[in-house]
Amino acid sequence: SVANTKATINLTDIVLNNAAANSAALLSAGQHGARGAAAFTARGTALAGDIVAGATGEASMALLADDAGKGSSLTGAINPQNDAQAASLTLDASSKWTVTATSHLNALSGLDVSSGTVNNIDGGGHCVYYSGSVNGASDGTVYALSGGGFLAPEGAAGLTCN
C-alpha cells in the first residue's frame, strides 16, 4: 500500500501471489483520500493480485524480462473500480497479463498486436478499457484479446464482456 508518498518498487525473479490473501490487492496506491504514486517494475517475476488506486492515486506497472530473458506475468485486474487518477501498463514481448476482471488504464505500451488481436494480454472474456494511448497512439481502435474479451476505448458500446 502506498499512501502519502511516491514509491518505486523493483522485483526480479520472484513469485508473489496476493490473490489468495484476505485482500486481492497486490498493489494499492492513493486509497482513502491519501495521495500515493507507485511505479512498479517486475523482471522475470510472476505476480497475482489486483492493482488498485483511488482518486488521488497513480499506479504504473512494467512487466519485463530478466537478464536471462525470462518474462514476467500478472494475473489480476488493473484499476477495476475505474477511480484511479492514472493507471498504466508496459509489457515487453516475453511478458503477459492475464485479466481477471474488467480493467481501466490510461496508457498501455509494448503490446504484441497482430491481425487486430493483442497476443500478450489474455482477456479471459473480460474487457480492458483505455482512455489514453495504446502503443503510443490514441486512435480509438478496438482490439480482440487472446483468450477472449476486448481492449477498447473507455465508453465503447456494444461489447460483450464478463
C-alpha positions as MATLAB code, in Angstrom:
seq = 'SVANTKATINLTDIVLNNAAANSAALLSAGQHGARGAAAFTARGTALAGDIVAGATGEASMALLADDAGKGSSLTGAINPQNDAQAASLTLDASSKWTVTATSHLNALSGLDVSSGTVNNIDGGGHCVYYSGSVNGASDGTVYALSGGGFLAPEGAAGLTCN';
ca = [
       0.000    0.000    0.000;
       1.369    3.404   -0.984;
      -0.090    6.419    0.808;
       1.161    9.977    1.241;
       4.309    9.210   -0.733;
       5.787    8.133   -4.050;
       7.227    4.640   -4.222;
       9.432    2.841   -6.713;
       9.165   -0.937   -6.441;
      11.507   -3.265   -8.333;
      11.211   -7.049   -8.164;
      13.360   -9.573  -10.012;
      12.927  -13.348  -10.322;
      10.339  -13.993   -7.626;
       6.777  -15.298   -7.330;
       4.352  -13.064   -5.440;
       0.763  -14.269   -5.039;
      -1.540  -11.966   -3.133;
      -4.726  -13.239   -4.796;
      -5.122  -15.908   -2.094;
      -4.725  -13.429    0.777;
      -7.598  -11.670    2.565;
      -7.383   -8.856    0.029;
      -6.852   -9.437   -3.655;
      -4.847   -6.185   -3.916;
      -1.262   -6.780   -4.901;
      -0.618   -3.034   -5.032;
      -2.730   -0.198   -3.673;
      -1.960    3.495   -4.244;
      -3.800    6.583   -3.064;
      -6.641    4.881   -1.232;
      -8.982    6.508    1.314;
      -8.109   10.084    0.352;
      -4.347    9.697    0.861;
      -2.281   10.678   -2.189;
       0.012    7.956   -3.459;
       2.010    7.112   -6.545;
       3.613    3.764   -7.238;
       5.945    2.810  -10.078;
       6.176   -0.995  -10.065;
       8.667   -2.876  -12.258;
       8.762   -6.680  -12.359;
      11.551   -8.575  -14.157;
      11.237  -12.338  -14.596;
       8.559  -12.270  -11.920;
       5.150  -13.959  -11.596;
       2.557  -11.773   -9.859;
      -1.037  -12.488   -8.831;
      -3.448   -9.930   -7.420;
      -5.093   -6.679   -8.404;
      -3.521   -3.265   -8.953;
      -5.834   -0.647   -7.409;
      -5.635    3.098   -6.928;
      -8.021    5.683   -5.567;
      -8.945    9.080   -6.980;
      -5.688   10.504   -5.615;
      -3.576    7.517   -6.634;
      -1.351    6.691   -9.562;
      -0.117    3.213  -10.438;
       2.249    2.370  -13.256;
       3.374   -1.192  -13.881;
       6.045   -2.623  -16.153;
       6.256   -6.360  -16.828;
       9.670   -7.106  -18.313;
      12.154   -9.930  -18.886;
      15.025  -10.530  -16.513;
      18.656  -10.676  -17.665;
      18.201  -14.324  -18.729;
      15.217  -13.432  -20.938;
      12.526  -14.872  -18.646;
       9.380  -12.740  -18.939;
       7.077  -11.544  -16.196;
       3.387  -12.214  -15.707;
       0.480  -10.595  -13.892;
      -2.757  -12.415  -13.149;
      -5.253   -9.859  -11.879;
      -7.174   -6.692  -12.668;
      -5.776   -3.178  -13.004;
      -7.913   -0.286  -11.734;
     -11.094   -2.417  -11.718;
     -13.127    0.326   -9.981;
     -12.053    2.892  -12.612;
     -11.332    5.509   -9.970;
      -7.538    5.923  -10.233;
      -6.066    9.284  -11.092;
      -3.797    7.369  -13.500;
      -3.016    3.727  -14.278;
      -0.654    2.434  -16.951;
       0.959   -0.807  -18.104;
       4.090   -1.550  -20.113;
       4.775   -5.082  -21.383;
       7.680   -6.492  -23.317;
       7.402   -9.307  -25.872;
       8.199  -12.007  -23.288;
       5.697  -10.879  -20.650;
       1.956  -11.460  -20.281;
      -1.051  -10.074  -18.404;
      -3.965  -12.413  -17.622;
      -7.018  -10.270  -16.877;
      -9.356  -11.450  -14.096;
     -11.908   -8.583  -14.110;
     -12.796   -5.546  -16.197;
      -9.855   -3.120  -16.047;
      -9.256    0.546  -16.885;
      -5.966    2.146  -17.956;
      -4.773    5.477  -19.243;
      -1.936    4.038  -21.317;
      -0.630    0.686  -22.497;
       2.621    0.090  -24.337;
       4.627   -2.821  -25.678;
       1.573   -4.695  -26.861;
       2.106   -7.544  -29.318;
      -0.689   -6.920  -31.837;
      -1.259   -8.999  -34.966;
      -4.379   -9.112  -37.131;
      -6.252   -6.953  -34.609;
      -5.563   -9.247  -31.642;
      -3.388   -8.422  -28.636;
      -1.340  -11.573  -28.035;
       0.349  -10.691  -24.721;
      -2.910   -9.959  -22.868;
      -5.181  -12.913  -22.090;
      -8.559  -11.270  -21.545;
     -10.346  -14.325  -20.178;
     -13.500  -12.830  -21.677;
     -13.076   -9.519  -19.795;
     -12.791   -6.034  -21.242;
      -9.859   -3.684  -20.742;
     -10.728   -0.038  -21.375;
      -8.223    2.697  -22.147;
      -8.631    6.467  -22.022;
      -5.235    7.435  -23.421;
      -2.841    5.708  -25.755;
      -2.085    2.177  -26.920;
       1.491    1.659  -28.128;
       1.887    5.425  -28.266;
      -1.170    6.130  -30.431;
      -4.624    7.226  -29.337;
      -6.679    6.207  -32.331;
      -9.723    4.720  -30.586;
      -9.224    1.218  -32.001;
     -10.980   -1.831  -30.506;
      -8.696   -4.883  -30.313;
      -9.543   -8.500  -29.530;
      -7.643  -10.041  -26.597;
      -6.213  -13.543  -26.719;
      -8.388  -15.762  -24.541;
     -11.472  -13.621  -25.286;
     -12.543  -10.114  -24.388;
     -11.596   -6.743  -25.812;
      -9.208   -3.831  -25.419;
     -11.346   -0.795  -26.214;
     -11.570    2.967  -25.715;
     -13.307    3.986  -22.484;
     -17.045    4.239  -23.132;
     -17.068    1.837  -26.101;
     -20.529    0.348  -26.543;
     -21.763   -2.961  -27.883;
     -19.007   -5.181  -26.444;
     -19.860   -8.438  -24.683;
     -17.520   -8.996  -21.755;
     -17.544  -10.966  -18.494;
];
